[in-house]
Amino acid sequence: MRRRLTITAIAAIAAIAAIAATTGNSAAAKSEGVTQIRCAFELAVQGPPADVPPSASSFALVSCPRPLGRGVHYSTAVATPTGPGMGTVAVSFKKYFDRGTIRGTVAATFTASSPTNVTYAGRATVTGGTGKYKHVRGSGKLACTSVDQGAHKSCEVTFRLKGI
């Protein structure tokens, strides 16, 4: 179970990171050049979790509030178990939109409270972009829960972005 949980966590956090910085279903507020975006999303890992190695790549479609719109993301993740049913995940992500790209990282932890229930928490950092988003920078807080070993997750992320 420990290996399966670690593998599931990698796929989950990689996909979350790739979606998190720009997912739709958000409420946005702007003050002093900072745009706060609160995003909620449901994530499903594609394919059997046991097929994912300790380092993984992920692709996904992204639906974002204006001005980003819809796009595609790519991310890579590496999980490091820190004990039975827990560990850390380091993720790099890049999202591709019509008017440019956004890139960044996520540092997260995962903890299993039972054989099926897993929680994820972490900090995301948006480090830059290209095109219209070449000056974007920011950070965010990520929280997710799963009741099926990470195959499906309910997530919420709140970002504070500048230069968007």
N, C-alpha and C positions, 0 to 999 in steps of 0.2 A: 504494500500500500504506500509506503514512503516514496518509492520511486515513481509510482503513478501520480501521487499528489504533487511531487516536484515537477514532473513533466507537465501536468495539467497547469500548474502555476505559471510555468514559462510561457506556454501558449496563451494563457489568459492575460497576463500582464503585457506581453508583446502586442497583442491585439488591442488591449485597453489603451496602451500608450499611443499607439498609432491613431486611434480614434479620439482620445481624450482631449487633445488640445483644441479640437475644432468641431466636435460633434454638434448636431442640431438639437432641437428641443431645449433651447436655452433662453434664459432671460438675460439681456445685456443692459448694463448701465455704464455711462461714461462720465468721468470726472477727472479734471486736471491731466488730461492726456492719457488716462488709463481707462481701458475698457474692461469691465468685469463681466465675465461670461460664466453663467452657471449651466452646466450641461448634465443631462440625465440620459442614460442609454441602457439597452439590454444587449448583451453580447453573447454570441454562441460560438464556441470553438468548432472549427470545421475539422471533421475526421476524428478518428479515435484518439484520445489523449495519449494512449500508450505508444503511438507511432511517432511522437515528438521527442527529439533528443534533448539533453540538458541545455543546449543552445538551439534557438529556433528563429526562423524568419516568418513574417506574417504579412499578408496583403489583405486589404479590405476596401470597400466602398465607403466614402465618408459623406455625410449630409450635414451641412453647417449653416448657421445663421448668416445673414449678410454681414460683412461683404464677401465672405469666403465662398459660400455656395457649396456645390457638390464637388467631390474629388476622389482621389485614390491615395491610399497610404501604404507605406512599406516600413516595417520595423524589424529589428533584431533584438534578441533578448538572451541573457545568460542567467540561470538560477544557481544559487549557492545554498544548499541545505545548511541550516544552523542547528538543527535538532530534529527529533521525530515530529513530523507534521508541520514544520515551520522552516522559513528561510527568507532569503533576500533575492530580489530580481533586479538586474540592471538592464535598461532598455535604451536603444537609440531609435528615433523615428524620423520619418520625413513624409510630409503630405503634399500631394501635387494637385493644384487647382488651376483653373483657366488663367488666372492673373498672376500666378507665382507659386512658390513652395514655402512651407514652414518646416523647420527641423528643431529637434530638441532631444531631451533625455528624460527618463523616469527612474527614480530610485524607490523601490517599494518592498514591502514585506508581505508575507502570507502566513496565515495561521489556521490550522484545522482544529475546530472545537469538537468535532466528531468525525467518523469515517466519511461523511458526506458534506458537512458544513465547513466552508472555507471563507475567511475574510481576507481582504486585501486592502492595504493602506499605503499611500506614498506621496511623494512630492514630484511634480513635473516641472521641468524648466524648458521654456522655449528660447532657443539661443540665436535664432535668426531665420532668414529666408531669402528668397530671390524675387525678382519682379516687383509687383506692387507691395509685397510683404518683406522687402529686403531690410527694413529697419525694425521689424517686429522683435520684441523681447518680452519675457514675462515668466511668471511662475504660477503654480496651482497646487491644489490639494485634491487627492484622489481617494475615493472610498468605494469598495465593491463588496458584495456578498454573493455567495453561491450555496445552493442546497444540493448540488449534484457533482461534487468533487471538482468544481471549476468548469464544467462543460458549458454551463450557462451562468451569466452573472448579471446582477442589477448594480449599476454604477452611477455615481454622481461625481462630477469634478467641477471645481470653481477656479477659474483663471482670472488673473489680472494681467492684461496685455497692453503694451505701449507700442506705438508705431504701426497700428493696424488701421 
